[in-house]
């Protein structure tokens, strides 16, 4: 089960949007019990939505912090080609080294390729770095099911761009330096920003539903580090919009021939 809605009070029952398996068998009113680390976490299905999505009310035993209970009972979701149970070390490995705020349902996987040593190396070469926040939601992974890409809707995801980050992007653009983003999430954040009449990127926070597809005019992004993505995903469409459909198809043909890994812990590409 993957959940990711805000928690109003970690010591009271909280309603979460969740993916539940086996989804078809769990109807509203169904109750679940999760055990681990010597504690129990109780769940109740409140409402039912398409494709295994549910609203679930979670409750920890009396006197136990709900988020603490989730941390102790929960498991790290590993990609299917890693054929083992998760380990405690996966909690650090399946996370970017620069993660700060809780809120995503999954790690932004392009950032998993960066280590503290690599970030220090970039700094030593005069490469400026700034950070933005986007809480990855289920909509990022929702497959495109319709025949027309234009009909696909990306679910809202919350983002934060501070004034310092916006000023860093503006400064790079004015000085003729490239803005290279790590991950499709960061790309969507920057392309969601408003640009003032003076060409300055504006600080902002809120929700974005931006679906970047062929025809999109990129205003702030010059380069992209991204993983290889699954077919029928909005992420693959974004990459094709940035690099060109034929180039991406050629890259993916090579990836298939060479047995590259996709998705979490997958291989990455740099597109300039």
C-alpha positions in Angstrom: 0.0 0.0 0.0 1.3 3.4 -0.9 -0.1 6.5 0.7 0.7 10.2 0.4 -1.9 12.7 1.6 -1.2 15.3 4.3 -1.5 14.3 8.0 -3.6 16.8 10.0 -2.5 15.3 13.4 0.0 12.5 13.8 -1.8 11.3 17.0 -5.3 11.1 15.6 -6.9 9.0 12.8 -5.9 10.3 9.4 -7.4 9.7 6.0 -4.9 8.8 3.2 -5.2 8.4 -0.5 -3.7 5.0 -1.1 -3.1 2.2 -3.6 -4.4 -1.0 -2.2 -3.8 -4.6 -3.4 -5.8 -6.7 -3.9 -7.9 -3.6 -4.7 -11.0 -5.3 -6.1 -11.6 -7.3 -3.0 -11.4 -4.5 -0.5 -14.7 -2.5 -0.4 -15.7 0.4 1.8 -15.9 -0.8 5.4 -13.2 -3.4 5.1 -10.7 -3.4 7.9 -7.0 -4.2 7.8 -4.3 -4.8 10.4 -0.6 -4.2 9.9 1.9 -5.5 12.4 5.6 -5.0 12.8 8.2 -3.7 15.2 6.0 -4.8 18.1 3.2 -2.4 17.2 -0.1 -2.5 15.3 -1.5 -0.2 12.7 -5.2 -0.3 11.9 -6.8 0.6 8.6 -10.3 1.0 7.3 -11.4 1.5 3.7 -13.6 4.6 3.5 -14.2 5.0 -0.2 -13.4 3.2 -3.4 -12.0 4.6 -6.7 -10.7 3.3 -10.0 -7.5 1.2 -10.5 -7.0 0.1 -6.9 -7.2 3.6 -5.4 -8.9 4.0 -2.0 -9.3 6.4 0.8 -8.0 4.7 3.9 -8.3 5.8 7.5 -5.2 4.8 9.5 -5.0 4.6 13.3 -2.2 3.6 15.6 -2.6 2.1 19.0 -3.2 4.5 21.9 -0.2 6.6 22.7 1.7 5.7 19.6 2.6 8.4 17.0 0.9 7.6 13.7 3.9 8.5 11.5 6.2 6.7 13.8 4.0 3.6 13.5 4.0 3.8 9.7 7.8 4.1 9.7 8.1 1.0 11.9 5.5 -1.2 10.1 6.0 0.0 6.5 8.4 -1.4 3.9 10.4 0.2 1.1 8.8 -0.6 -2.3 11.6 -2.2 -4.4 11.3 -2.5 -8.2 10.3 -6.0 -9.4 13.7 -6.9 -10.8 15.3 -6.7 -7.4 14.3 -10.2 -6.2 14.7 -9.9 -2.5 12.9 -8.5 0.6 13.7 -5.0 1.5 16.4 -4.3 4.1 16.9 -1.5 6.6 19.6 0.0 4.4 17.1 0.5 1.6 15.5 3.3 3.6 18.6 5.4 2.9 19.4 4.0 -0.5 15.9 4.6 -1.9 16.2 8.3 -1.1 18.1 11.2 -2.6 21.0 12.5 -0.5 19.5 16.0 -0.5 16.0 15.0 0.5 14.5 17.3 3.2 10.7 17.5 3.4 8.4 14.5 3.9 5.5 14.3 1.4 6.3 12.2 -1.7 4.9 8.7 -2.3 8.2 7.8 -4.0 11.7 9.1 -4.3 12.5 11.2 -7.5 14.6 8.4 -9.0 16.9 10.5 -11.2 18.4 12.0 -8.0 19.4 8.6 -6.7 22.4 8.7 -9.0 24.0 11.6 -7.0 26.3 11.0 -4.0 27.7 13.6 -1.6 31.1 13.1 -3.3 29.6 13.7 -6.7 27.9 16.9 -5.6 31.1 18.1 -4.1 32.9 17.4 -7.4 30.3 19.5 -9.2 30.8 22.4 -6.8 34.6 22.2 -7.2 34.1 22.7 -10.9 32.1 25.9 -10.4 28.7 24.4 -11.1 26.1 26.2 -9.0 23.4 24.0 -7.5 20.0 25.0 -6.1 17.1 22.9 -4.8 13.3 22.9 -5.4 10.6 20.7 -3.8 7.9 18.6 -5.6 6.0 16.0 -3.6 5.7 13.1 -6.1 2.1 11.8 -6.1 0.5 8.8 -7.6 -0.4 10.8 -10.7 3.3 10.7 -11.8 3.0 6.9 -12.2 -0.6 6.9 -13.6 -0.4 5.3 -17.1 -1.8 6.9 -20.1 -4.8 4.7 -20.9 -6.5 6.7 -23.7 -5.8 6.7 -27.4 -5.1 10.4 -27.4 -2.1 11.7 -25.3 -3.8 15.1 -25.1 -6.7 13.6 -23.1 -4.5 12.4 -20.3 -4.7 14.4 -17.0 -1.8 14.6 -14.5 -3.0 14.7 -10.9 -2.0 17.8 -8.8 1.3 17.6 -7.1 2.5 20.2 -4.5 5.7 22.1 -5.1 7.8 24.9 -3.5 10.3 27.1 -5.2 12.0 29.6 -2.8 13.1 33.1 -3.8 16.7 31.9 -3.6 16.1 29.0 -6.0 14.2 31.3 -8.4 17.0 33.9 -8.3 19.6 31.2 -9.0 17.7 30.1 -12.2 17.3 33.7 -13.3 20.9 34.5 -12.7 22.0 31.4 -14.8 19.8 32.4 -17.7 21.0 36.0 -17.7 24.6 34.9 -17.6 24.1 32.5 -20.5 24.7 29.4 -18.4 22.6 26.2 -18.9 20.0 25.2 -16.4 20.2 21.4 -16.1 17.5 19.8 -14.0 17.7 16.5 -12.3 14.5 14.6 -12.9 11.2 15.1 -14.7 9.7 16.3 -11.4 12.2 19.3 -11.3 11.5 19.9 -14.9 7.8 20.2 -14.3 8.4 22.5 -11.4 10.5 25.0 -13.3 8.3 24.9 -16.3 5.3 25.7 -14.0 6.8 28.9 -12.8 5.7 32.3 -14.0 8.3 34.5 -15.6 8.1 38.3 -15.0 8.3 41.0 -17.7 11.9 41.4 -16.8 12.6 37.8 -17.4 12.9 36.9 -13.8 11.6 33.5 -12.6 9.1 34.0 -9.8 9.2 32.2 -6.5 6.1 30.1 -5.9 4.4 27.3 -4.0 1.2 25.5 -4.8 0.0 22.6 -6.9 0.9 21.9 -10.5 -1.0 19.8 -13.0 1.3 20.6 -15.9 1.5 17.8 -18.5 4.5 18.4 -20.7 4.0 16.8 -24.1 5.3 17.4 -27.7 4.6 21.0 -28.7 5.5 22.4 -25.2 7.9 25.4 -25.4 10.6 25.0 -22.7 11.3 28.4 -21.1 13.7 27.6 -18.3 15.2 24.1 -18.8 18.2 23.6 -21.1 19.3 20.1 -20.0 17.7 17.1 -18.2 19.1 14.1 -16.2 16.4 11.4 -16.2 15.9 7.7 -15.8 14.6 5.4 -18.5 10.8 5.3 -18.0 8.1 2.8 -18.5 5.9 2.8 -21.7 2.6 4.7 -21.6 3.9 7.1 -18.9 3.6 10.8 -18.8 7.3 10.9 -17.9 8.3 9.2 -21.2 6.1 11.7 -23.1 7.9 14.6 -21.3 11.3 13.3 -22.3 10.1 12.9 -25.9 8.9 16.5 -25.8 12.3 17.7 -24.6 14.6 15.6 -26.8 12.4 14.7 -29.8 10.5 11.6 -30.4 12.9 9.9 -32.8 15.9 10.5 -30.7 14.2 9.0 -27.7 13.0 6.0 -29.6 16.5 5.4 -30.8 17.9 5.7 -27.2 15.3 3.3 -25.9 16.0 0.8 -28.7 19.6 0.7 -27.6 18.5 0.5 -23.9 16.3 -2.6 -24.7 19.1 -4.2 -26.8 21.7 -3.6 -24.0 19.2 -4.7 -21.2 19.3 -1.3 -19.4 17.2 -1.1 -16.2 14.2 1.2 -16.1 12.1 2.8 -13.3 13.5 2.9 -9.7 17.2 2.2 -9.4 17.2 2.3 -13.2 19.8 3.7 -15.6 19.9 7.4 -16.5 20.6 9.6 -19.4 21.8 13.2 -19.8 19.9 15.1 -22.5 21.4 18.5 -23.7 
